[in-house]
Amino acid sequence: MTVLKTIRRHGNSVPVLLLTAKAEIDDRVEGLDSGADDYLSKPFSMKELLARIRAMTRRQTDTTDNVLAFGDIALNRSTYQLTGPENPEGIRLAGKEYQMLEMLMSNPGQVISPDLFMDKIWGYDSEAEQNVVWVYISYLRKKITSIGSQVKIRAARGLGYSLEKDNA
């Protein structure tokens, strides 16, 4: 339970459903007070488990911000629109472009490796080559520039890419 408390203390709001053999009221209270969103003790019905997961997912999407912002750009999560200083109406990103930019904007300043992009976006068992990441980074750079943004996608040689505000 201390791991869960630490996760919550650092602001992580990922939904947590505890599945456990501990069914006593004190155990349930401790689990929920530690930061779990729900608690289900064994034996449980698969039908109930799936219903609880659906409920948690609904709550999570209700609280998720619809727009990610970084520097002078904003990304609308429902419309895939990217807006900037010279294009407040925005341009619509393709699916993979959107997913990559969302990863970068959710982790500004952090280097994301091409392997992580490949795993999260194309899938672990994808036949795509790693240079597809470079191609999509190129597309994103052009689109970010086209909306007049000062935000840049920086390459860390041999490591990956990060989203940064241009200080120039």
Secondary structure, DSSP 8 states (H G I E B T S, - for coil): -HHHHHHHHTT-----EEEES--SHHHHHHHHHTT-SEEEESS--HHHHHHHHHHHHHHHHHHS-SEEEETTEEEETTT-EEEETTEEEEEE--HHHHHHHHHHHHSTT--B-HHHHIIIII-TT----THHHHHHHHHHHHHHHHTT--EEEEEETTTEEEEEE---
